[in-house]
C-alpha cells in the first residue's frame, strides 16, 4: 500500500531551497517518491510543510535512516532533521464540487499532526458532519494514520479561502477540535499555509534484463 511521509520544518532561504528541490528529481526518484507536495506557511515564509507520496511500503525504517533522506534535508540547509510522519490513508473526503478540479496553487491548507484516540470514530464523525464542514469552507478532509502509532494521525483540511480558514481555526466545529491539540508534545504547531506546487515524479526506468 502506498504511504505518505510528511515533514514540517524551516528553510533558511526558501528561493534557494525551492530551486534545488525543483531540479532534484533524481534524488526524489531514488527515495521512491511518486509526487511531492509543498506548502508554505502564511505567517512565516521560512516554514514549509512537505508531503511525499511513496510508491511502495517497503522497509520504512531503512528509508528513514537512509543517507539519501539525510542528504535531502542537508540540501535544504536544515540543521536539525525534523520528525517525520509516516502513515497510510484512512480517509480522503471531497466535500465540495470545486474539489474535483484538484488542488490549485494558492489553496489554503490546514495541517495537524495530533494524537487521536479513535481515528475510525473521527472518520465516521467527519462523514456525519460533511454538510457543516462544506458550509464552513472545507473542501477536502484527509486523514492519515501513523504506521508506528495507531493513535497518531495527520489531518489535512483544504479550505476555500484564507478568511474562511481563519474563521474555522478560531471557531471550529466539534469535529475539528483536534486542531487545539497541535503543538502538544513532539507534534509541530498547527500549520496554515498555501500550496506552492505539486511535483510529479516519474517512475525510475528499469535497465535491460
N, C-alpha and C positions, 0 to 999 in steps of 0.2 A: 504494500500500500504506500502511495506517495506520502511524503512528510513535508512539514513546514518548519524551517528554522527562522527564528526572529531575534533581533538584537536592537536595543535602544542605547545609543551612545552619542558622544560628541566628536566632531571632527574639527581640528584647528583651522582648516582652510577648506571651506565647502567647495569652492570652484575648482581647486586643485584636486580634491578628492573625487569630485564628480567627473572631471576629465580622465582621471586614472581609471575609475570604475567603467566608464563608457568604452574605454579601449582595452579592457581586461577580460574580454570574452573567453580566451583560452583558459585562464585561471578558473572562471566560473564553470566552464565545461569540466575541468578536472575535479571540481568539487561535486559534480553530479547534479548541478542545478539546471532546471529547465526554464525558470524565469526568476527574476529578481525585481522586487517592487520597493521603490524608495519614496519615503515621505519625509518632509522637512517641517519641523515644529513652527507654529505660528509666532510664538513669543520668544523663541531662542533659535536663531538661524543656524547655530552651530550644532544643534541637536537633530539627529536623524533617527528614523525607525525604518529598519530594513528587514524584509522577509525574503527568504529563499525557498522556492518550491523545489524539492529534491525528488528525483525520479524514483529512486529505489530506497527501501527501508535500510537494507544492508546493515553493516556494523556501525551504528551511530556513534558509539563511544570512540571508535577508531577515527571517524571523521572529525569529531570534536578535538581530538588530540593531534590531528594531522598537522604537520608543518605548513601545509597549504592553507589551512584555516588561519594559523597564526600569521602567515605571510599576507593574507587578505587584510587583516587589521593593521599590520605593520605598514602596508602600502597606504593606509588611510591616515597614518601618523598618530594612531591611537596608542597611548602609553600603557593603558591597562585594558586587558581583554575583558569586555563586558560579559555578564551572564547571558547565556544563550538559551532561549526557549526552544524546545524540540517537541513537536506534537503532531497529532493527526486530526483531520477534520471530524468534528462531531455534528456540526450543522452549518449550512450556508443557506440563508433565507433571504430571498428577494422580496422586498416589501413595497416597492413602487414600480410602476411601469417604466420609469426612466432608467431603472437599474438594469434593464435588459440590454441597454446600449453599451454596457461596460463602464469600468471606472475611467474617468477622464482626468487629464492633468488639471490640477487646481481643486479637485474634490477634497472635501474635509473628511478626515478620518479621526476617530477617537479610539485609541488602543489602550487596553488594560490587561496586565498580566496579574492575576489575583488567585487567591485560594477560594475555591467553590466547593462546598461540602458535597453537593449533589448536582453535578453538571447535567445529568439527564433531566432532573427536575427543572433546572433553569431552561433547558431546551424546550420542555413542554410549556413552561410559563411564557416564553417568548412567542410561541405559536398562539397561545390564548390571547396575548396582548398585541398581536400583529397590527390590528387596525389602529390602536392607540399609538404604537411606535411610528407607523407610517404618517399619522397625523402630526407627529412631533418633528417630522423631517428626516427620520431614519429611513434610509433607502435600502440598506443591506445590514444584516446582522450575522456575523460569523463567530462560531465557537470552535476553538481547537483545544483538545485535551492533551496535557503533557504526557509523554511516554513514561517518565520516571516518577510521576506523582499524579495519580488519578484524581486528586482533589485540586490540582492546579490547572488553570485554564487561561488561554489567551482569547480575549474577546475584542473583535474589531467591529466598529459601527461606522458605516458610511453615511454621512449626513449631508443634506442638500446644500446648506449654506453655513457660513461662519456664524451668522447671527442665530440661526436655529441651533447650532452646536453649542453656542454659549448659553442659550436658554435651557437646553437639555441637560447640560452639565450642572447648572445652578439648581434646576428643579426637575430632576429625573423622575420618571415613573418608578413604581416599586420594582419593576423588572430590571431596572438599571442601577439599583442601589450598590451593586458591586463596585461601581466607579469610585465610591468613597474609600474602598479598601486598597486601591492602587497606591503604591509607595510604602506599604506596610512590610516590614522585614526586609528581605533581599529584593523584593519586587520594585521595579522602577516606578516613578510617579506617573500619573495619567498622562498619556501623550495625546496632544491635539495638534494636528498638522495637515498639510496639503500634500496630495500626490504630486511627486516630481515626474516620475516616469516608471513605466513597466518595461523591463528589458527582457525580451525573449531570447533564450539561449539555445542554439541548435544542438541537437544530439551529436556527440563525438562520432565521427565516421570510423567505421571498422576497417582495418587493413586487410589485405588479401590473406586468405587461409594458407 
